Amino acid sequence: MFSLPTAFYFRVVFANYLFVTDTSFQEVSGISSELETEEVIEGGENRYVQRLPKGVKHPLLEMKRGMSSIASPLVNWCRLAMEGDFVEPFPAISICVYLMDSHQLPIRAWMFADAFPVKWEIDGFGSTKNEVAIEKMSFSYTYSHRLI
């Protein structure tokens, strides 16, 4: 019997550079592609407008997790990009997101090529809250494709 995949068991791997061990995330979003189109009006044809494909656009890949230590390789990569004043180059890397089954095997996978951090945000603090401090990281990437 076929069962539908659940969205709560996933793994994130930062390849090529970081080999990060602190990749536990609360949420991953932005796995999406949209085909941009261009409208072309034909002379003499008033019943419709042609829509032609232009290119594929992707939203930012966003990840949320509990705030990490400053010693984290992922935090250091984000710091290099956000606080390094572009003195040192920071590498663009591949990010893979795996949706796992109950046996810890990937059932779906996506690869995001040439990714780099473009936004690093800390959720607001509140003296009446009793919650974990959350950081949100957003990544731009060149293209993505589904592996599995």
NORNORRA-V868012 format. One record per residue. N is the residue number from 1. OMEGA is omega as a letter, one per 30 degrees, with the letter a starting at -180 (none if undefined). Layout:
# NORNORRA-V868012
((N OMEGA) (N OMEGA))
This chain:
# NORNORRA-V868012
((1 a) (2 l) (3 l) (4 a) (5 l) (6 a) (7 a) (8 a) (9 a) (10 a) (11 l) (12 l) (13 l) (14 a) (15 l) (16 a) (17 a) (18 a) (19 a) (20 l) (21 a) (22 a) (23 l) (24 a) (25 l) (26 a) (27 l) (28 l) (29 l) (30 l) (31 a) (32 l) (33 l) (34 l) (35 l) (36 l) (37 l) (38 l) (39 l) (40 l) (41 l) (42 l) (43 l) (44 l) (45 a) (46 a) (47 a) (48 l) (49 l) (50 l) (51 a) (52 l) (53 a) (54 a) (55 a) (56 l) (57 a) (58 l) (59 l) (60 l) (61 a) (62 a) (63 l) (64 l) (65 l) (66 a) (67 a) (68 l) (69 l) (70 l) (71 a) (72 l) (73 l) (74 l) (75 l) (76 l) (77 l) (78 l) (79 l) (80 l) (81 a) (82 a) (83 a) (84 l) (85 l) (86 l) (87 l) (88 l) (89 l) (90 a) (91 l) (92 a) (93 l) (94 l) (95 l) (96 l) (97 a) (98 l) (99 a) (100 l) (101 a) (102 l) (103 l) (104 l) (105 l) (106 l) (107 l) (108 l) (109 l) (110 l) (111 l) (112 a) (113 l) (114 a) (115 l) (116 a) (117 l) (118 l) (119 a) (120 a) (121 l) (122 l) (123 a) (124 l) (125 l) (126 a) (127 l) (128 l) (129 l) (130 a) (131 l) (132 l) (133 a) (134 l) (135 a) (136 a) (137 l) (138 a) (139 l) (140 l) (141 a) (142 l) (143 l) (144 l) (145 a) (146 a) (147 a) (148 none))
